[in-house]
Amino acid sequence: MTLRDITDRITKAEAAAGRTPGAVSLIAVSKVQPNARVEAVLQEGQRIFGENKVQEAESKRAQVTVPVRWHLVGHLQRNKAKNAAKFDLVHSLDSERLAVALNDAAGEAQRVLEVLVQVNVSGEGTKSGFALHELPTVAERLHACGNLRVRGVMTMAPFDADESALRAVFRGARDARSQLQGAGFRAEWLSMGMSGDYEVAIEEGATHVRLGTVLFGSRT
């Protein structure tokens, strides 16, 4: 599927949900994709890319000659926080200790780092992220991290979820965002929806969808 095909489907999903055209940002998740595929999507006009690992992102960034926004969408180890502070947005703030490490790294880089709080709505043991009931305490700790700007929430639905379960997870992410907003954060963004469920996510309020396979094809 071409980038144009996908953006057309995003536009239709926005319209079906009564949302403003252009409300949703597409993040091209280029992890483990060869540079030729990344370059092809760049040529089609894509300018936001998501990577799981900081090392791979650095390798690709060195070869890109046009302005691109790089998002870190994968699980991040604290010892990689310094490298992660170079990203435009970190989607996977999933622990208080990582928040401290990112805050320190951003301070050293003399910048404010934009982050999303990862929530594990489904409670799956294989997924990282805070439970909804943990957010009041998390929010209190984040207020002490002056070098981080909390822009919203990220979540992942179970891969085999039916539509009802998907919507429940995405509604849970909206609740998480509301909790952060109630705690004083702007937190306007919702990063949710992947190749198999992004249209449902858009109906449920996603502002960012993370698409890999549907855009690049199967990973090699």
C-alpha positions as CSV (number, residue, x, y, z in Angstrom):
1,M,0.0,0.0,0.0
2,T,1.4,3.4,-0.9
3,L,1.7,6.4,1.4
4,R,-1.1,8.1,-0.5
5,D,-3.4,5.1,-0.1
6,I,-2.8,5.2,3.7
7,T,-3.3,8.9,4.0
8,D,-6.5,8.6,2.1
9,R,-7.7,6.0,4.5
10,I,-6.7,8.1,7.5
11,T,-8.7,11.1,6.0
12,K,-11.8,8.9,5.5
13,A,-11.5,7.6,9.1
14,E,-11.3,11.2,10.3
15,A,-14.3,12.2,8.3
16,A,-16.3,9.1,9.5
17,A,-15.6,10.1,13.1
18,G,-16.5,13.7,12.5
19,R,-13.0,14.9,13.1
20,T,-11.1,17.8,11.6
21,P,-9.1,16.8,8.5
22,G,-5.4,16.5,9.3
23,A,-6.1,15.8,13.0
24,V,-4.1,12.6,12.9
25,S,-0.3,12.4,12.3
26,L,1.1,9.3,10.6
27,I,4.3,7.9,12.1
28,A,6.2,5.6,9.7
29,V,7.7,2.9,11.9
30,S,10.8,2.1,10.0
31,K,12.4,-0.3,12.5
32,V,14.5,-3.0,10.8
33,Q,13.5,-1.7,7.4
34,P,16.3,-1.4,4.8
35,N,17.4,2.1,3.9
36,A,16.0,1.7,0.3
37,R,12.4,1.3,1.7
38,V,12.8,4.3,4.0
39,E,14.1,6.4,1.2
40,A,11.1,5.4,-1.0
41,V,8.7,6.6,1.7
42,L,10.7,9.8,2.1
43,Q,10.4,10.4,-1.6
44,E,6.6,10.0,-1.3
45,G,6.7,12.9,1.2
46,Q,6.7,11.2,4.7
47,R,8.5,13.3,7.3
48,I,7.8,11.6,10.6
49,F,9.6,8.3,11.4
50,G,9.4,6.0,14.4
51,E,12.2,3.8,15.6
52,N,12.4,1.2,18.3
53,K,16.1,1.4,19.0
54,V,18.3,4.5,19.4
55,Q,21.2,2.9,17.6
56,E,19.2,2.1,14.5
57,A,17.7,5.6,14.4
58,E,21.1,7.2,14.6
59,S,22.3,5.1,11.6
60,K,19.3,6.1,9.5
61,R,19.4,9.7,10.6
62,A,23.0,10.0,9.3
63,Q,21.8,9.1,5.8
64,V,18.7,11.3,5.6
65,T,19.4,14.6,3.9
66,V,15.9,16.2,4.3
67,P,14.3,17.5,7.6
68,V,12.7,14.6,9.4
69,R,11.1,14.3,12.8
70,W,12.3,11.2,14.7
71,H,10.1,9.5,17.3
72,L,11.2,6.8,19.7
73,V,8.3,4.3,19.9
74,G,10.0,1.3,21.4
75,H,10.9,0.3,25.0
76,L,13.8,2.3,26.3
77,Q,16.4,1.2,28.8
78,R,17.6,3.9,31.2
79,N,21.2,3.6,30.1
80,K,20.1,4.8,26.6
81,A,18.4,8.0,28.0
82,K,21.2,10.3,26.8
83,N,20.7,9.1,23.2
84,A,17.0,9.2,23.5
85,A,17.1,12.9,24.4
86,K,18.0,13.6,20.8
87,F,14.6,12.5,19.6
88,D,11.7,14.8,18.8
89,L,9.2,12.8,20.8
90,V,9.6,9.7,23.1
91,H,6.4,7.7,23.1
92,S,7.5,5.1,25.7
93,L,8.0,6.7,29.1
94,D,7.0,3.7,31.1
95,S,8.6,4.0,34.5
96,E,9.4,6.7,37.1
97,R,13.1,5.8,37.0
98,L,13.1,6.3,33.2
99,A,11.4,9.7,33.7
100,V,14.3,10.7,36.0
101,A,16.9,9.5,33.5
102,L,15.3,11.3,30.6
103,N,14.9,14.4,32.6
104,D,18.6,14.4,33.5
105,A,19.6,13.7,29.9
106,A,17.4,16.5,28.6
107,G,18.9,18.8,31.2
108,E,22.4,17.9,30.1
109,A,21.4,18.6,26.5
110,Q,19.9,21.9,27.5
111,R,16.6,21.2,26.0
112,V,13.0,20.3,26.9
113,L,12.2,16.8,25.7
114,E,8.6,16.0,24.6
115,V,7.3,12.7,26.0
116,L,4.2,10.5,26.0
117,V,3.3,8.4,29.1
118,Q,2.9,4.8,28.1
119,V,-0.1,3.1,29.7
120,N,-0.8,-0.6,29.8
121,V,-4.6,-0.5,29.6
122,S,-5.1,-4.2,28.8
123,G,-2.9,-5.4,31.7
124,E,-0.9,-7.7,29.5
125,G,2.3,-8.9,31.2
126,T,4.2,-8.7,27.9
127,K,3.6,-5.0,27.6
128,S,5.3,-2.1,29.4
129,G,3.5,0.9,30.8
130,F,1.7,2.2,33.8
131,A,-1.7,0.9,35.0
132,L,-4.4,3.5,35.0
133,H,-4.6,3.5,38.8
134,E,-0.9,4.5,39.0
135,L,-1.3,7.7,37.1
136,P,-2.0,10.1,40.0
137,T,1.3,9.1,41.6
138,V,3.1,9.2,38.3
139,A,1.7,12.7,37.5
140,E,3.0,14.0,40.8
141,R,6.5,12.7,40.1
142,L,6.5,14.1,36.6
143,H,5.8,17.6,37.8
144,A,9.3,17.5,39.3
145,C,10.8,16.7,35.9
146,G,11.2,20.2,34.6
147,N,13.1,19.2,31.4
148,L,10.2,17.0,30.2
149,R,7.1,18.2,28.5
150,V,4.2,15.6,28.9
151,R,2.3,15.8,25.6
152,G,-0.1,12.9,26.2
153,V,-0.4,9.1,26.3
154,M,0.7,6.1,24.3
155,T,-0.8,2.6,24.4
156,M,-0.8,-0.7,22.5
157,A,-3.8,-2.9,22.1
158,P,-3.5,-6.8,22.2
159,F,-2.6,-8.0,18.7
160,D,-5.4,-10.5,18.6
161,A,-8.1,-8.2,20.1
162,D,-11.5,-8.0,18.5
163,E,-13.1,-4.6,17.8
164,S,-14.9,-4.4,21.2
165,A,-11.6,-5.1,23.0
166,L,-9.7,-2.6,20.9
167,R,-12.2,0.1,21.6
168,A,-12.0,-0.6,25.4
169,V,-8.2,-0.2,25.3
170,F,-8.4,3.0,23.3
171,R,-11.1,4.4,25.6
172,G,-8.8,3.5,28.5
173,A,-6.0,5.6,26.9
174,R,-8.4,8.5,26.6
175,D,-9.1,8.2,30.3
176,A,-5.4,8.2,31.1
177,R,-5.0,11.4,29.1
178,S,-7.9,13.0,31.0
179,Q,-6.2,12.0,34.3
180,L,-3.0,13.7,33.1
181,Q,-4.9,16.8,32.0
182,G,-6.6,16.9,35.4
183,A,-3.2,16.8,37.0
184,G,-2.2,19.9,35.2
185,F,-0.5,18.7,32.1
186,R,-1.5,19.8,28.6
187,A,-1.4,16.2,27.4
188,E,-3.4,16.6,24.2
189,W,-1.9,13.7,22.2
190,L,-3.0,10.1,22.0
191,S,-0.5,7.7,20.2
192,M,-2.5,4.6,19.6
193,G,-3.3,2.5,16.5
194,M,-1.0,0.3,14.4
195,S,-1.3,-1.4,11.0
196,G,-4.1,-3.7,12.0
197,D,-6.3,-1.3,14.0
198,Y,-5.4,2.3,13.1
199,E,-8.8,3.2,11.7
200,V,-10.6,2.1,14.9
201,A,-8.0,4.1,16.9
202,I,-8.8,7.2,14.8
203,E,-12.5,6.7,15.5
204,E,-11.6,6.6,19.2
205,G,-9.6,9.8,19.2
206,A,-6.0,8.9,18.2
207,T,-3.9,11.9,17.2
208,H,-0.9,9.8,16.2
209,V,-0.9,6.3,14.5
210,R,2.2,4.2,14.3
211,L,2.3,2.3,11.0
212,G,5.0,-0.1,9.8
213,T,3.9,-3.2,8.0
214,V,1.0,-1.6,6.1
215,L,3.3,1.0,4.8
216,F,6.6,-0.8,4.3
217,G,5.5,-4.4,3.9
218,S,6.8,-7.3,5.9
219,R,10.0,-6.8,7.8
220,T,13.1,-8.3,6.5
